[in-house]
Amino acid sequence: ASGVGVLTGNVTGRTMRAGRPLAGCLVRLSAIQGAATELTRLLGAKASPPSSGPNVIGTTTGANGVFLFDDVPIGDYDISWLPLGSSHWLGRLSDKPDVTVRAGEVTQQGDIEL
């Protein structure tokens, strides 16, 4: 892909529990308002489905615990997880964004122990 006009990137990682891949875990990226997020909105990047709320993207981990978000608008995001059978979303406690998506790049989250 050429870098011209690319305003999206990908985010991937793997959820683990007790050292084993965690399948069927919901994963959510929530956009943090900032310059890149606002630029993406102004330039008309794809909107999130209405059911997911404003600037929230979700996916589910596969059998190997891996999650992949394709074509994520550039910007900063918080990431959270909802393990299968749980009713509580888990997230990181930090004053910094969990994920920064850059144009045309894959942001690796590595293994995340829940």
GUBATOR-235127 format. One record per residue: x, y, z of N, C-alpha, C, O in turn; chain. Coordinates in Angstrom, 3 decimals, padded with zeros to 6 digits. Example, Ala and Ser with C-alpha at 12.3 -4.5 7.8 and 13.67 -1.06 7.14 Angstrom:
<rs>
+----------+----------+----------+----------+----------+----------+----------+----------+----------+----------+----------+----------+-----+
:      n.u :      n.v :      n.w :     ca.u :     ca.v :     ca.w :      c.u :      c.v :      c.w :      o.u :      o.v :      o.w : mol :
+----------+----------+----------+----------+----------+----------+----------+----------+----------+----------+----------+----------+-----+
:  013.190 : -005.690 :  007.800 :  012.300 : -004.500 :  007.800 :  013.200 : -003.300 :  007.800 :  014.236 : -003.319 :  008.465 :   A :
:  012.850 : -002.250 :  007.080 :  013.670 : -001.060 :  007.140 :  012.900 :  000.030 :  007.870 :  013.409 :  001.138 :  008.039 :   A :
+----------+----------+----------+----------+----------+----------+----------+----------+----------+----------+----------+----------+-----+
</rs>
This chain:
<rs>
+----------+----------+----------+----------+----------+----------+----------+----------+----------+----------+----------+----------+-----+
:      n.u :      n.v :      n.w :     ca.u :     ca.v :     ca.w :      c.u :      c.v :      c.w :      o.u :      o.v :      o.w : mol :
+----------+----------+----------+----------+----------+----------+----------+----------+----------+----------+----------+----------+-----+
:  000.849 : -001.190 :  000.000 :  000.000 :  000.000 :  000.000 :  000.879 :  001.232 :  000.000 :  001.898 :  001.269 :  000.689 :   A :
:  000.502 :  002.226 : -000.755 :  001.275 :  003.460 : -000.750 :  000.878 :  004.295 :  000.448 : -000.229 :  004.144 :  000.965 :   A :
:  001.755 :  005.168 :  000.898 :  001.483 :  005.975 :  002.080 :  000.611 :  007.175 :  001.782 :  000.242 :  007.907 :  002.700 :   A :
:  000.272 :  007.397 :  000.526 : -000.518 :  008.572 :  000.172 : -001.983 :  008.343 :  000.536 : -002.607 :  007.396 :  000.057 :   A :
: -002.523 :  009.208 :  001.380 : -003.934 :  009.128 :  001.729 : -004.284 :  008.025 :  002.716 : -005.462 :  007.793 :  002.988 :   A :
: -003.269 :  007.333 :  003.264 : -003.553 :  006.273 :  004.235 : -003.747 :  006.905 :  005.607 : -002.816 :  007.466 :  006.183 :   A :
: -004.973 :  006.805 :  006.124 : -005.269 :  007.384 :  007.430 : -005.689 :  006.307 :  008.410 : -006.373 :  006.581 :  009.396 :   A :
: -005.273 :  005.073 :  008.131 : -005.617 :  003.980 :  009.022 : -004.386 :  003.112 :  009.277 : -003.399 :  003.160 :  008.542 :   A :
: -004.477 :  002.326 :  010.333 : -003.451 :  001.350 :  010.667 : -004.136 :  000.136 :  011.261 : -005.364 :  000.088 :  011.335 :   A :
: -003.359 : -000.840 :  011.683 : -003.894 : -002.057 :  012.281 : -003.363 : -002.211 :  013.696 : -002.291 : -001.707 :  014.031 :   A :
: -004.130 : -002.917 :  014.524 : -003.723 : -003.208 :  015.896 : -003.907 : -004.701 :  016.121 : -004.961 : -005.253 :  015.804 :   A :
: -002.884 : -005.360 :  016.667 : -002.983 : -006.790 :  016.938 : -002.334 : -007.121 :  018.267 : -001.484 : -006.381 :  018.763 :   A :
: -002.741 : -008.231 :  018.829 : -002.177 : -008.712 :  020.089 : -002.784 : -010.062 :  020.417 : -003.550 : -010.617 :  019.629 :   A :
: -002.439 : -010.590 :  021.586 : -002.967 : -011.888 :  021.998 : -003.325 : -011.833 :  023.479 : -002.532 : -011.380 :  024.304 :   A :
: -004.519 : -012.297 :  023.802 : -004.951 : -012.351 :  025.197 : -004.604 : -013.709 :  025.780 : -004.750 : -014.743 :  025.128 :   A :
: -004.140 : -013.684 :  027.025 : -003.701 : -014.892 :  027.705 : -004.332 : -014.938 :  029.099 : -004.629 : -013.904 :  029.696 :   A :
: -004.528 : -016.155 :  029.603 : -004.921 : -016.344 :  031.003 : -004.142 : -017.536 :  031.513 : -004.209 : -018.627 :  030.946 :   A :
: -003.395 : -017.320 :  032.599 : -002.549 : -018.366 :  033.178 : -001.613 : -018.963 :  032.127 : -001.356 : -020.167 :  032.114 :   A :
: -001.109 : -018.095 :  031.246 : -000.145 : -018.531 :  030.241 : -000.735 : -019.247 :  029.042 :  000.002 : -019.724 :  028.179 :   A :
: -002.062 : -019.326 :  028.977 : -002.713 : -020.016 :  027.845 : -003.535 : -019.008 :  027.033 : -004.082 : -018.066 :  027.605 :   A :
: -003.630 : -019.191 :  025.710 : -004.431 : -018.279 :  024.885 : -005.884 : -018.229 :  025.362 : -006.468 : -019.253 :  025.716 :   A :
: -006.448 : -017.039 :  025.364 : -007.830 : -016.837 :  025.817 : -008.713 : -016.566 :  024.597 : -008.701 : -015.471 :  024.035 :   A :
: -009.484 : -017.593 :  024.198 : -010.370 : -017.477 :  023.033 : -011.696 : -016.857 :  023.436 : -012.098 : -016.932 :  024.597 :   A :
: -012.380 : -016.238 :  022.466 : -013.725 : -015.710 :  022.683 : -013.782 : -014.483 :  023.568 : -014.842 : -014.140 :  024.091 :   A :
: -012.655 : -013.821 :  023.739 : -012.590 : -012.608 :  024.563 : -012.950 : -011.405 :  023.678 : -012.394 : -011.242 :  022.592 :   A :
: -013.875 : -010.574 :  024.145 : -014.191 : -009.347 :  023.418 : -013.090 : -008.327 :  023.687 : -012.615 : -008.191 :  024.814 :   A :
: -012.692 : -007.613 :  022.639 : -011.664 : -006.587 :  022.748 : -012.233 : -005.310 :  022.154 : -012.862 : -005.333 :  021.096 :   A :
: -012.009 : -004.189 :  022.843 : -012.612 : -002.925 :  022.421 : -011.547 : -001.826 :  022.400 : -010.789 : -001.658 :  023.355 :   A :
: -011.510 : -001.089 :  021.297 : -010.696 :  000.125 :  021.204 : -011.627 :  001.323 :  021.317 : -012.609 :  001.426 :  020.580 :   A :
: -011.320 :  002.224 :  022.234 : -012.122 :  003.443 :  022.416 : -011.248 :  004.639 :  022.093 : -010.221 :  004.859 :  022.734 :   A :
: -011.656 :  005.411 :  021.100 : -010.859 :  006.570 :  020.668 : -010.787 :  007.613 :  021.768 : -011.773 :  007.909 :  022.443 :   A :
: -009.590 :  008.161 :  021.928 : -009.371 :  009.279 :  022.843 : -009.321 :  010.525 :  021.979 : -008.565 :  010.582 :  021.010 :   A :
: -010.117 :  011.515 :  022.322 : -010.163 :  012.719 :  021.503 : -008.795 :  013.378 :  021.469 : -008.178 :  013.594 :  022.512 :   A :
: -008.329 :  013.694 :  020.290 : -007.032 :  014.338 :  020.130 : -006.913 :  014.835 :  018.708 : -007.843 :  014.711 :  017.911 :   A :
: -005.771 :  015.392 :  018.404 : -005.579 :  016.010 :  017.086 : -005.748 :  014.994 :  015.953 : -006.432 :  015.274 :  014.968 :   A :
: -005.129 :  013.817 :  016.087 : -005.210 :  012.826 :  015.010 : -006.635 :  012.307 :  014.855 : -007.117 :  012.121 :  013.738 :   A :
: -007.308 :  012.073 :  015.985 : -008.689 :  011.582 :  015.942 : -009.593 :  012.614 :  015.279 : -010.450 :  012.266 :  014.467 :   A :
: -009.402 :  013.876 :  015.625 : -010.210 :  014.953 :  015.047 : -009.929 :  015.095 :  013.553 : -010.855 :  015.292 :  012.766 :   A :
: -008.665 :  014.997 :  013.157 : -008.300 :  015.085 :  011.745 : -008.982 :  013.974 :  010.953 : -009.520 :  014.211 :  009.872 :   A :
: -008.954 :  012.758 :  011.502 : -009.592 :  011.621 :  010.836 : -011.083 :  011.889 :  010.658 : -011.641 :  011.631 :  009.591 :   A :
: -011.730 :  012.409 :  011.710 : -013.165 :  012.695 :  011.634 : -013.440 :  013.753 :  010.567 : -014.367 :  013.609 :  009.770 :   A :
: -012.641 :  014.807 :  010.553 : -012.851 :  015.900 :  009.596 : -012.657 :  015.424 :  008.157 : -013.324 :  015.909 :  007.243 :   A :
: -011.751 :  014.486 :  007.961 : -011.480 :  013.992 :  006.614 : -012.439 :  012.884 :  006.194 : -012.325 :  012.333 :  005.099 :   A :
: -013.392 :  012.563 :  007.081 : -014.457 :  011.649 :  006.702 : -014.071 :  010.185 :  006.692 : -014.591 :  009.419 :  005.881 :   A :
: -013.176 :  009.780 :  007.570 : -012.837 :  008.352 :  007.649 : -014.064 :  007.573 :  008.083 : -015.030 :  008.138 :  008.595 :   A :
: -014.010 :  006.253 :  007.869 : -015.191 :  005.431 :  008.133 : -015.662 :  005.593 :  009.579 : -014.862 :  005.629 :  010.514 :   A :
: -016.951 :  005.687 :  009.729 : -017.540 :  005.855 :  011.057 : -017.777 :  004.490 :  011.680 : -017.926 :  003.487 :  010.983 :   A :
: -017.809 :  004.473 :  012.998 : -018.120 :  003.233 :  013.708 : -019.600 :  002.919 :  013.528 : -020.406 :  003.834 :  013.355 :   A :
: -019.967 :  001.653 :  013.567 : -021.398 :  001.319 :  013.511 : -022.125 :  001.959 :  014.693 : -021.563 :  002.059 :  015.783 :   A :
: -023.375 :  002.395 :  014.486 : -024.100 :  003.078 :  015.557 : -024.189 :  002.254 :  016.837 : -024.203 :  002.821 :  017.929 :   A :
: -024.250 :  000.942 :  016.727 : -024.414 :  000.103 :  017.912 : -023.183 :  000.108 :  018.804 : -023.272 : -000.260 :  019.975 :   A :
: -022.040 :  000.516 :  018.274 : -020.815 :  000.452 :  019.066 : -020.529 :  001.761 :  019.796 : -019.542 :  001.855 :  020.525 :   A :
: -021.367 :  002.758 :  019.612 : -021.140 :  004.025 :  020.292 : -020.123 :  004.860 :  019.533 : -019.552 :  004.407 :  018.541 :   A :
: -019.899 :  006.080 :  020.002 : -018.993 :  006.982 :  019.287 : -017.539 :  006.530 :  019.413 : -017.015 :  006.357 :  020.513 :   A :
: -016.916 :  006.348 :  018.274 : -015.489 :  006.067 :  018.221 : -015.063 :  004.833 :  019.013 : -014.003 :  004.827 :  019.638 :   A :
: -015.885 :  003.796 :  018.986 : -015.544 :  002.529 :  019.635 : -015.555 :  001.427 :  018.582 : -016.493 :  001.326 :  017.791 :   A :
: -014.505 :  000.600 :  018.574 : -014.384 : -000.495 :  017.628 : -014.209 : -001.776 :  018.437 : -013.449 : -001.797 :  019.405 :   A :
: -014.899 : -002.836 :  018.053 : -014.784 : -004.080 :  018.807 : -014.457 : -005.266 :  017.927 : -014.726 : -005.258 :  016.725 :   A :
: -013.869 : -006.300 :  018.541 : -013.585 : -007.557 :  017.868 : -013.561 : -008.656 :  018.920 : -013.704 : -008.382 :  020.112 :   A :
: -013.382 : -009.888 :  018.487 : -013.328 : -011.036 :  019.392 : -012.073 : -011.846 :  019.096 : -011.699 : -012.014 :  017.935 :   A :
: -011.422 : -012.350 :  020.143 : -010.218 : -013.148 :  019.937 : -010.573 : -014.512 :  019.349 : -011.634 : -015.067 :  019.633 :   A :
: -009.673 : -015.038 :  018.531 : -009.849 : -016.359 :  017.942 : -009.409 : -017.454 :  018.909 : -009.089 : -017.183 :  020.066 :   A :
: -009.398 : -018.686 :  018.423 : -009.038 : -019.848 :  019.243 : -007.627 : -019.721 :  019.816 : -007.325 : -020.265 :  020.878 :   A :
: -006.765 : -018.991 :  019.093 : -005.388 : -018.810 :  019.534 : -005.207 : -017.569 :  020.420 : -004.082 : -017.208 :  020.766 :   A :
: -006.337 : -016.911 :  020.788 : -006.280 : -015.728 :  021.646 : -005.902 : -014.441 :  020.933 : -005.812 : -013.383 :  021.556 :   A :
: -005.680 : -014.532 :  019.618 : -005.224 : -013.365 :  018.860 : -006.398 : -012.481 :  018.447 : -007.455 : -012.969 :  018.046 :   A :
: -006.186 : -011.167 :  018.554 : -007.164 : -010.208 :  018.031 : -006.478 : -009.327 :  016.995 : -005.275 : -009.076 :  017.064 :   A :
: -007.277 : -008.865 :  016.032 : -006.760 : -007.988 :  014.983 : -007.829 : -006.966 :  014.636 : -008.966 : -007.309 :  014.313 :   A :
: -007.437 : -005.714 :  014.710 : -008.289 : -004.624 :  014.233 : -007.679 : -004.133 :  012.932 : -006.526 : -003.702 :  012.905 :   A :
: -008.462 : -004.199 :  011.836 : -008.017 : -003.713 :  010.528 : -008.563 : -002.315 :  010.280 : -009.651 : -001.973 :  010.744 :   A :
: -007.811 : -001.518 :  009.555 : -008.281 : -000.204 :  009.087 : -008.808 :  000.669 :  010.226 : -009.901 :  001.228 :  010.144 :   A :
: -008.009 :  000.774 :  011.289 : -008.359 :  001.622 :  012.425 : -007.920 :  003.050 :  012.102 : -006.761 :  003.269 :  011.750 :   A :
: -008.837 :  004.035 :  012.216 : -008.436 :  005.430 :  011.976 : -007.270 :  005.823 :  012.888 : -007.235 :  005.443 :  014.058 :   A :
: -006.318 :  006.588 :  012.343 : -005.160 :  007.006 :  013.131 : -005.620 :  007.759 :  014.374 : -006.669 :  008.405 :  014.374 :   A :
: -004.820 :  007.666 :  015.430 : -005.128 :  008.369 :  016.672 : -004.785 :  007.528 :  017.885 : -004.179 :  006.462 :  017.778 :   A :
: -005.187 :  008.036 :  019.044 : -004.919 :  007.378 :  020.314 : -006.164 :  006.661 :  020.812 : -007.284 :  007.144 :  020.648 :   A :
: -005.949 :  005.495 :  021.424 : -007.056 :  004.660 :  021.887 : -006.755 :  004.055 :  023.251 : -005.601 :  003.788 :  023.587 :   A :
: -007.800 :  003.845 :  024.020 : -007.737 :  002.977 :  025.186 : -008.227 :  001.613 :  024.736 : -009.090 :  001.512 :  023.864 :   A :
: -007.675 :  000.562 :  025.332 : -008.064 : -000.798 :  024.974 : -008.615 : -001.492 :  026.214 : -008.097 : -001.317 :  027.317 :   A :
: -009.665 : -002.276 :  026.023 : -010.234 : -003.018 :  027.141 : -010.676 : -004.389 :  026.659 : -010.858 : -004.617 :  025.463 :   A :
: -010.845 : -005.303 :  027.619 : -011.137 : -006.705 :  027.323 : -012.298 : -007.189 :  028.169 : -012.453 : -006.784 :  029.322 :   A :
: -013.114 : -008.061 :  027.586 : -014.207 : -008.719 :  028.305 : -014.067 : -010.224 :  028.078 : -014.521 : -010.743 :  027.058 :   A :
: -013.427 : -010.937 :  029.043 : -013.247 : -012.382 :  028.871 : -014.589 : -013.103 :  028.792 : -015.575 : -012.676 :  029.392 :   A :
: -014.609 : -014.201 :  028.044 : -015.807 : -015.017 :  027.899 : -016.323 : -015.407 :  029.286 : -015.559 : -015.875 :  030.130 :   A :
: -017.625 : -015.211 :  029.515 : -018.228 : -015.572 :  030.787 : -018.110 : -014.503 :  031.862 : -018.643 : -014.674 :  032.959 :   A :
: -017.423 : -013.405 :  031.568 : -017.272 : -012.319 :  032.534 : -018.257 : -011.200 :  032.217 : -018.678 : -011.035 :  031.072 :   A :
: -018.618 : -010.439 :  033.239 : -019.492 : -009.287 :  033.005 : -018.749 : -007.973 :  033.232 : -019.356 : -006.903 :  033.194 :   A :
: -017.456 : -008.048 :  033.465 : -016.667 : -006.849 :  033.755 : -015.569 : -006.642 :  032.722 : -014.734 : -007.518 :  032.498 :   A :
: -015.583 : -005.469 :  032.097 : -014.513 : -005.098 :  031.162 : -013.252 : -004.842 :  031.956 : -013.307 : -004.247 :  033.033 :   A :
: -012.120 : -005.282 :  031.442 : -010.820 : -005.056 :  032.060 : -010.056 : -004.056 :  031.206 : -010.143 : -004.087 :  029.978 :   A :
: -009.311 : -003.174 :  031.852 : -008.528 : -002.198 :  031.112 : -007.251 : -001.878 :  031.857 : -007.023 : -002.364 :  032.965 :   A :
: -006.430 : -001.063 :  031.246 : -005.171 : -000.646 :  031.853 : -005.399 :  000.661 :  032.604 : -006.150 :  001.526 :  032.153 :   A :
: -004.753 :  000.793 :  033.736 : -004.805 :  002.046 :  034.484 : -003.575 :  002.854 :  034.108 : -002.458 :  002.549 :  034.526 :   A :
: -003.803 :  003.882 :  033.317 : -002.695 :  004.693 :  032.825 : -003.230 :  006.053 :  032.417 : -004.375 :  006.183 :  031.984 :   A :
: -002.392 :  007.057 :  032.560 : -002.807 :  008.392 :  032.107 : -002.385 :  008.627 :  030.661 : -002.614 :  009.704 :  030.110 :   A :
: -001.768 :  007.616 :  030.047 : -001.371 :  007.705 :  028.644 : -002.255 :  006.789 :  027.813 : -002.823 :  005.833 :  028.342 :   A :
: -002.380 :  007.064 :  026.523 : -003.154 :  006.155 :  025.653 : -002.538 :  004.765 :  025.663 : -001.317 :  004.619 :  025.727 :   A :
: -003.385 :  003.745 :  025.599 : -002.909 :  002.366 :  025.540 : -002.326 :  002.045 :  024.168 : -001.367 :  001.282 :  024.057 :   A :
: -002.914 :  002.634 :  023.123 : -002.540 :  002.331 :  021.740 : -002.495 :  003.630 :  020.949 : -003.409 :  004.449 :  021.043 :   A :
: -001.435 :  003.820 :  020.171 : -001.378 :  004.922 :  019.209 : -001.297 :  004.304 :  017.823 : -000.322 :  003.633 :  017.482 :   A :
: -002.343 :  004.542 :  017.022 : -002.396 :  003.990 :  015.661 : -001.794 :  005.014 :  014.711 : -002.192 :  006.178 :  014.682 :   A :
: -000.811 :  004.538 :  013.925 : -000.153 :  005.396 :  012.934 : -000.498 :  004.897 :  011.539 : -000.716 :  003.704 :  011.327 :   A :
: -000.543 :  005.808 :  010.612 : -000.950 :  005.500 :  009.240 : -000.079 :  004.413 :  008.634 :  001.148 :  004.508 :  008.635 :   A :
: -000.736 :  003.370 :  008.111 : -000.054 :  002.321 :  007.387 :  000.775 :  001.371 :  008.234 :  001.508 :  000.549 :  007.684 :   A :
:  000.680 :  001.459 :  009.573 :  001.494 :  000.623 :  010.447 :  000.635 : -000.385 :  011.197 : -000.565 : -000.188 :  011.385 :   A :
:  001.283 : -001.478 :  011.624 :  000.648 : -002.460 :  012.502 :  001.183 : -002.207 :  013.910 :  002.390 : -002.288 :  014.140 :   A :
:  000.299 : -001.905 :  014.841 :  000.685 : -001.675 :  016.229 :  000.559 : -002.987 :  016.988 : -000.542 : -003.512 :  017.156 :   A :
:  001.679 : -003.509 :  017.442 :  001.714 : -004.791 :  018.150 :  001.484 : -004.552 :  019.646 :  002.179 : -003.750 :  020.271 :   A :
:  000.510 : -005.252 :  020.201 :  000.267 : -005.180 :  021.640 :  000.929 : -006.327 :  022.392 :  001.003 : -006.307 :  023.621 :   A :
:  001.410 : -007.327 :  021.655 :  002.058 : -008.452 :  022.296 :  001.071 : -009.321 :  023.067 : -000.130 : -009.292 :  022.799 :   A :
:  001.582 : -010.099 :  024.030 :  000.730 : -010.962 :  024.846 :  000.214 : -010.168 :  026.049 :  000.990 : -009.520 :  026.752 :   A :
: -001.080 : -010.224 :  026.275 : -001.708 : -009.504 :  027.382 : -002.299 : -010.530 :  028.327 : -003.216 : -011.266 :  027.963 :   A :
: -001.776 : -010.577 :  029.536 : -002.237 : -011.517 :  030.548 : -003.432 : -010.889 :  031.277 : -003.330 : -009.798 :  031.838 :   A :
: -004.566 : -011.601 :  031.257 : -005.783 : -011.098 :  031.919 : -006.046 : -011.879 :  033.183 : -007.022 : -011.610 :  033.883 :   A :
+----------+----------+----------+----------+----------+----------+----------+----------+----------+----------+----------+----------+-----+
</rs>
